[in-house]
Amino acid sequence: MPITAQVSKPRLPIISICAALLAIVAGVSLAQRLHGVRHRYQDVDFVRDYGWWTVYASGGDPWIVQTTKTELRPGLERPRFCNYTPLFVELFSPLARLDQVTAFWIWLSVQMLCVGGAVLILARGNDPPLSAAATLIILSLVVLSRPFEGMLAYAHVTPMLLVLLSASWFCARRERPAFAGLWLALAALLKLYPAAAGGYFLFGRRWRALGWTIGFFVAGALLTNPLRWLELVTVEMPVSYRFVAEADLTVMTFVRKAVAYFAGTTTIAAPLFTVLAITALIDLVLLAVAATATITSRGRDDLEGLVFGLWVALALLMSPLAWMAEMLLLLPAYLFGMLAAWKGFQQSASRHVTLIAGAAILSACIVTALIKAVPHPGFWAVLAAYISIALIFRARTQSDLPRDEAGKLADQGLRQGAGNSPVSIQRT
């Protein structure tokens, strides 16, 4: 009887099937959301940005505060103030040469491409790099998230900041300090608060990357007219301070509301000195946590992504103004936090209360970002993400030893054991 060999057909891994299904769901959701925002070119934030670009392109100064309404074009009013940087206005002012609808879709397309680019950079920069299926799952979850939906609705610049910060971290890991400094400087020139992520270079002793960052930032400020930057700091920021009461994610927002509550006054009327003093104190405490983690992590390549996520979350907390769409910047914290927790759980020595608490808090933050039915806690979600990353980092550094240090301790233990052994071998 002839024997026939049965060749089993290769099966698709379950993770690839899940990635494909999730990508389909994300694609359908994206199409629905894009259809829902098709009229948002006439609403904030894009109509405000387009107004700034139009004023600048026509030779005006958008940083001059206006007290009266001025119509730039039929249906387009001049924004009364501009609290964005000169580079943001000058760099994208060519979009004002296009009609508002075309400019809106080009702007939104660029932001969506930046989201995809940031996910790819973070996945590639992980140690080891994530698989194509895992990367697709992460990208799909980001597209399904509430911050991404908010970005589409308000046409926010956050994805551009995210991809620049991710590229800066990636180049720093590849020992390319000039490019690392360039991308971080561009992020800070577009919107000032990403500069706080420079602490990753400062306390990590990446002096060349830090120097390039400072150099590129100064050059960018000089090329975009220092007088406009002076107007931004001395005129526009005090005017926009009253809008801090409407933001919902930063330390200053929380402090201002808390001071107003205990003082028995409105949020806008909260005592300025008290708000700034308490905000500075809390920011210093959070900064000390990130600095300590960065100093402790030197030589730990497996934790660099976690520390980077900590600094990006800190930059968001320290920002004077931040909105729901800007929670996209928590992607590095979410991604590297869960990866670090998973690696910790795979080691029996790491299964202690600190790691469990950090993973649980981070999981709750991710759930609030994904499930719209769950009430979003705003500032508390950002703070909880920051605390969870710090807890996971502490658990990993307490339970794990670098390979070289562990090897030294192991060799030392073997030598001590051999020296204390009562049995000796004598050569005859």
N, C-alpha and C positions, 0 to 999 in steps of 0.2 A: 504494500500500500504506500503510495508516494506521500512523502511528508512535505507539507507546504508551510513555509515560514510566514507568520502573520506579522506584518509591519504596522505598528500602531501609529496612527496619525497624530502629529503634534497638536496639543491642545493649547488654546490661548490661556495664559494665566488669568486668574480671576481678577487681579488688579487691572489688567488691560481692559477687560470687559467692563468693569466698573468705571474706569476712566472714560471709555467711549460713551457709555450711557450718560454719565454725568456731563460730558461735553455736549451731548445733544440737548440735555435739559438746559444747560447754560446758554447754548445758542438760541433756543426758543425764547428763553427769558430775555436775552439781550435784544432780540428782534422786537419783542413786545415793549421793552423799555424805551428803545429808540423811537418806536412809533408814538409812545406816550410823551416824549420830550420834543417832538418835532416843532412845537410852537414856542419852545423856551428861548429862542433867540431874541424874543421881545421882553424877556424877564431877567431878573438877577440870577446869577452874577454876570452873565455874558453881556447884557445890555450896558452895564456899568463899564466893563472892560472895553467894549467896543466904543463907548463914549470917550474914554481916556485916549484910546488910540486915534480916534478921529480928531480930537482937540490937538494932540501932538502933531499928527500928520499935516494939519492945516496951519502949523506954526504957532499954536497957542501953548499955554503953560497949564496943564491939568492940576498942578500942585497949588495953584492959587485958589483959596477958598471963595466960593461964590455964595452970595446971600439971596440972589434972585434967580428965577428960572430962565434958562436960555436954550432956545431950540437950535440944534446943530443942523439937523435935516428934518424933513417932515416925519414926525413920529419918533424922533430921537432927541432927547434933552441932554444938555451938558451936565455931567455929574458935578455936584456941589463941592466935592473935595476928592482927593486921591491919596489913599494911604498905602499904595503899593510903590515899589521901588522904581527909580528911573530906568533901570535896565529892563524891567518887565514891560514898561510902557514903550520904550524905544525899540526894543527887540521885536515886538509883535505889532508895532504900529503899521507895517505894510498891509496887514489884514484889513485896515480901514479903507484901502483902495478898492476892496471888493464889496459887493453888496452884503448886507447884514446876514442874509440866509446862507450864502455861500461861505462867508467867513465863519459862521457858527459851525457848519458841518466839517469844515477843514480843521477847526480848533478841536472839536469833539473827537474827530478821527485821530488826531495826533495824541490826545490824551489816552485814548484806548490803546493805541500802539505802545505808549509808554508803560501802561499797565502790563501788557504782555512782555515787553522788554525787561521790566523790573523782575517779574517772576522768573524769566529765563536766567537772568544774571544771578539771582539769589540761589536758584537751583544748581546752577553751574558752579557757583562759589562754595557750596557746601562741601564738607569733607566727610565721606566721598560725595561726588556729584550725584544728584538725584536722577532717577531713571526718567525716561520720556513719559511713562504712564503716571508716575508720581507728580511730575511737573504739570501734566495736563489736569490732574485732579486738583492741584492747588490753584491753577489758573481758573478752572471752572468754579471753584468755591469763591474765589475773589469776585468773579463776575456775578455770582448769585448773592453777594453780600449787600448789606444795607449801605455801607459807605460808598460802594461802587454805584449804587442806585442814586445816592445823593450827589456823587460827582457828575453823573449824567444830567441830573436835573438842574444843577447849578453851573455846569460846564467849568468846573473848578480846575485849578492848575496843579492840584496835589499829585496826580500821577507823574507829572514832569519832575517834581521834587523827589518823588520816590525813586524814579529811575536814575536820577543824578546821584542821590545818596547811595543807592545800591552799586552804581558803577564806581563811586569813590572807594567804597569798602572793597570791592572786587579787585581794583587796581592796587590797593594797599596790600592785600594778601598776595598779589603777584609781584610785589616789590617794584612797583612803578609809581614812585612818589609824585612825580610831576603830574601825571594824569589823575591820580587820586586827589591831589590838591586842586586841580582844575575843576573837576566835577563838583567837589564840595563848595568851592568858591562860587560856581555858577548857581548852585542851589541857594546859597546865602544871598547872592545878588538878586535873585528873583523874589525871594521872600526871606526876610532877615533871620527868622528864628532857626532855620537849619544850621546856622553857624554854631549853635550849641553842640551839635554832633562832632565838632572839631575836638571836643574833649577826648574822643576815641584816639586821636593822634597825640594829643598833649600828654595824657597820663599813660598811654602805651609807648611813649618815647619814640614815636615815629616823627623825629624832628624834621626830616627832609620833607615829608608830606605836609606837615604843619607849616613849614616855611613857604612851600609852594602855594598853599591855601591862602596865606596872608598876602603873599605877593600878587596872586591873581585877583584877589578881592580888592586890594588897593588899586591895581591897574584898572579894574572894571569901574570902580567908583570915579577915578580920574577921567576915564574916557567918556563917562555919561554925565559929565558936568557936576563937580562937587557942590555947586550952589543949589542944585536941585535936591541933592541928598540933605543939605542943610535945611531946606524948606520942609522936607519930609519929616525930619527929626524935630524941628522947632515949631512947626505950624500944624502939619497934618496929624501927627501922632497925638498931640493934646486934643485936637478936635475929635479924632476917632476914639478917644478914651471912653467916651460915653457909650460907645457900642460894645464895650467889654461886658456891660450888663446883659447884652443880648446873646453873647457867646455862651458856650455850655461845656467846654472841655478843659479849660486851663486852670492852673492854680489861682491866678489873679481873679478869674471869674468867681471861683468858689469863695475866696477870701472876701471879695467885695460884697457878695450876697450875705455871707455870714456876718460881716461887720455891720452891714445895714440892718440885719435882723436884730442883733443885740443892741444896736444904737437906737432902734425904734424909728428908723428913717427909711427913705426910699433907696434903691440900689444906686441910682445916679448921684444921690446926695451923700453917699458914704464918705467919711473922712479920708482924704487922699493919703495923708502921711501914714495913718494907721494901716491902710490897705497895702501901701508899698512896703512898709516895714515887715508886716506879717508875711507878705508874699516873698520877700527876699529871704526871710528866715527859713521858710519851707523849701524854697528853691535850693538854698545852701545845704539843707539836710539831704534832699534828693541828689544833689550834685556829689555830696560826699559818698553816698552809696555807689553811684556809678564810678567815681574815681577809684574807690577801694576795690571794686570788682575788676576794673581795668588793670590796676597794679598787680592784683593777685593772679590774674590770668596770663601774665607774661610767660611765654613758653608753652602755652596750652593752645595749640592750633585748633583743637576740637571745640573750644569754647569761644573762639573769636566772633562767630556769628551771633552768639548769645549776647556778648558784650556790645556788639554793634547795635543789636535790637534794643538794648537797654538805653543807649545814648540817643537813638532816634525817638524813643518814647519820652525820654527826658526833654528833648527839644520841643516836643509837642506840648508837654506839661508847662514848660517855661514860656511858651508863646503868649503874648498878650491877648491875641484873638485866634480862635480855632473853632471850626464848625464840624458837623458830622462827616462831611466828605473827607476831611483831613485825617480821619481815623484809618484811612488806607495806609498811612505811614506806619501803622502798627503791624503791618505784614511781616517785617523781619522779626519782630518780637514774637508774634504768633508762630511763625514757621520754625525758627531756631529754638524757641522755647519748648515746643512739642517734641522736636527731634532730640533735644538734650534730655528731656524727661523720659522719652522712650528708651534712650540708651542707658539712662540711669536705672530704669526698672528692669532692664535685662541683666543687671548685675545685682546679685542678692544683697551685697553689702550696701547698696544704695537705697534699699527700700526702707526709708525711715520717714518720720512724720513731716519733715521739711519738704522733701521731694513730693510726697503725696499732696500736701497742702498747696504747693506751688502749681502742680499739674491740675489740681481741681479748680483753683481760682482761674487759671489760664483757660481751661476748658469752658468755664462759665462765661468768660469774656468772649470767646469765639462763638458760643451759642447766641449771645445777645447780638453779635454782629451778623449772624446768618438768619436767625428766625425773627421775622418782622412782628410776629404776634407777641413776642417777649418785650416788655417795656425796657427801653434803653436807658441805663442810668447816667449817661453822659460823662461828666467828669470822673465819677467813681469807676467807670469802666476803664478809662485810661490809667488812673491811679492803680487800680487792681491789676491791670496788665503789667505795669511797672513793678509792683510788689511781687507778683508771681514770678517774673523773670529773675528778680533778685533772690527769691527763695530757691528756685531751681538751680541757679548758679551756686549758691551757698551749699546746697546739698551735693552737687557734683564735685565741688572743690574739696569738701570735707571727706567724701568717700572715695574719690579717685586720686591716684598719684600719677604724675607723669611717668612715662615708661622708663626713662633713664633713671629717675630717682627710685622707682620701685625696684629696678634691677640692682642698683647699688645696695639698697636695704636687703634684698634677697641674698646677694653675695656676702654681705657683712654677716647675716645670720648664719649662712653656711660655714663661714670661717670660724665664728664663735662656737658653733656646734662641734666642729672638728677639734677645736682646741680643748673643749671641756669633756671630750669623750674619754672614758677610762681605758679604752682599748687602743693601744698603739701598735703600729706595724713596724717591726725592725727588720732591716735588710741584713741578711747573713752573707 
